[in-house]
Amino acid sequence: MLLAFGWGLLAGSSYVLGGLLALRWRVGSSVLLGALTGLGAGALLSAVAYKLVGEAGRLAGGSGYVGVGLVGGAAATAWVVIGAVRGRRLSAPPLHEPSYLVIGLSAVAESIVITGALLVGYGITAAMLAAVFLCGVPEAMADTGPLRQSGLSTRRVMVGWLAMMLLCGVSVAIFMVLLRSAPPEIVAFVLAFAGGGVLTNVTVRMVPEGLKDAGAATGIAIAVGFGLSYALVEILGGH
């Protein structure tokens, strides 16, 4: 459990790093930030497609838990991210309204990616951590400026990122305890649920933000991030 907590903290430190970088260089809307966001989106898409959902499918054994989990995770994330819980329709255009509720949902989903790596036997590698960092750093960089503009002090913003790091660590530890002895189908459902959440977060938050800042260059960055994550996790991950 302590080891899982440590891996979660390490993965969650990407938010702290991203926040520090954004405050150090006063990162706002820029082509570079848009490209970094696209890079992170591509990395997450690759990690979900080739590890999270793939492992869920293997564990589910064709029982249908993966499909149910994907749809459930996507619906739950869309409900929170779009803001339907505050009275907006799911079909409404996404707004960039950074809140630690939405960011925390992303952190929990990414912690399940880490938990999945620990549960299925291939363990945590530098490749898997790199894929998580490729998402967490640009996400924190993109949200730090708007959080400051909303009236939060620099100290409160950084306390928030530290809280996200702690949330990631605690989530990994809790999920490890809950899922270690769970039936394979339940593990498959949880992994797929997280996968659906990550996919929805990428498409309704990260990709629109990247397009706003970097335009069509975001598409190139997504492809680079996808390929880089694939190379790290699939080719180098076992070494």
Secondary structure, DSSP 8 states (H G I E B T S, - for coil): -HHHHHHHHHHHHHHHHHHHHHHHHT--S-HHHHHHHHHHHHHHHHHIIIIIHHHHHHHHTTSSHHHHHHHHHHHHHHHHHHTGGGT--TTS-------HHHHHHHHHHHHHHHHHHHHSSS---HHHHHHHHHHHHHHHHHHHHHHHHTT--HHHHHHHHHHHHHHHHHHHHHHHHHHTTS-HHHHHHHHHHHHHHHHHHIIIIIHHHHHHHHTTHHHHHHHHHHHHHHIIIIISTT-
